Amino acid sequence: MEKVIFRFYEELNEYLPVKKRKTDIAITLEKSTPISEIIQSFGVPLDEVDLILVNGESVDPTHLLVSRDRISVYPVFESFDIGSVSRVRSNPLRETAFLLPVGMKCLAGELRKRNFDVVIIAGTETKIARRAEREKRILIFSDRVRYRRLSVSRILYVPPISVNDQLKYIFTRLHLNYN
C-alpha cells in the first residue's frame, strides 16, 4: 500500500468537500493507478486541470504514483503561460475571454479588434462578478474602490491610463501577444 499526498489549487477546490479544500489530502493506494483516475475520484473533472506536478515535476495524466509522492493539481492559469512546462495538454485549456463594465467600452472595443471574446455589462458589482465567474471570463476593472471586495477567481485591475497603455498592461500581465 502506497501513501501519497494530494493538494488542489484555486477553483479546483470547489469540487472538493469543505474539509478537503486548500489543504493536503493523504490517501493510500492499493495498486498503481494513473493520476487521472485519482483526480477524477475526487470529483475534479480532468478537463479543468492544466498542470499536474509530482514532487515538483510536471507529469501527464497517465503518470503512475509511487509511495510518498506529493501531487499538486492546478487549474487553468490566466495570468501566465505554462505551455513550456505542462505535460497535461499541448494547447491552452480555454480561450481568453474578458468581461468589462460598461464604463470601459473603449478598451473592450480595442480587445475585440484583436479578436478577443469580450462582453460589456452594466449592473451592480455583484451581478458583474457573478457573470464573470459563471462564464469563466477575466473581469477587467479600473476602479479599485468599487471592485476591491469582490470574490472573483479571474480578475485584473487595469490602471486608469490611456487605452493603448491599458492594452499593453493587459497583454504584459496575461502574457498575451500584442498585435
Stockholm file with secondary structure:
# STOCKHOLM 1.0

chainA/1-179         MEKVIFRFYEELNEYLPVKKRKTDIAITLEKSTPISEIIQSFGVPLDEVDLILVNGESVDPTHLLVSRDRISVYPVFESFDIGSVSRVRSNPLRETAFLLPVGMKCLAGELRKRNFDVVIIAGTETKIARRAEREKRILIFSDRVRYRRLSVSRILYVPPISVNDQLKYIFTRLHLNYN
#=GR chainA/1-179 SS CEEEEEEECGGGGGGSCGGGTTSCEEEEESSCCBHHHHHHHTTCCGGGEEEEEETTEECCTTCBCCTTCEEEEEECCSSSCCTTTCCSCSSCSSCCEEEEEGGGHHHHHHHHHTTCEEEEECSCHHHHHHHHHHTTCEEEESCHHHHTTCCCSSEEECCSSCHHHHHHHHHHHTTCCCC
#=GC SS_cons         CEEEEEEECGGGGGGSCGGGTTSCEEEEESSCCBHHHHHHHTTCCGGGEEEEEETTEECCTTCBCCTTCEEEEEECCSSSCCTTTCCSCSSCSSCCEEEEEGGGHHHHHHHHHTTCEEEEECSCHHHHHHHHHHTTCEEEESCHHHHTTCCCSSEEECCSSCHHHHHHHHHHHTTCCCC
//
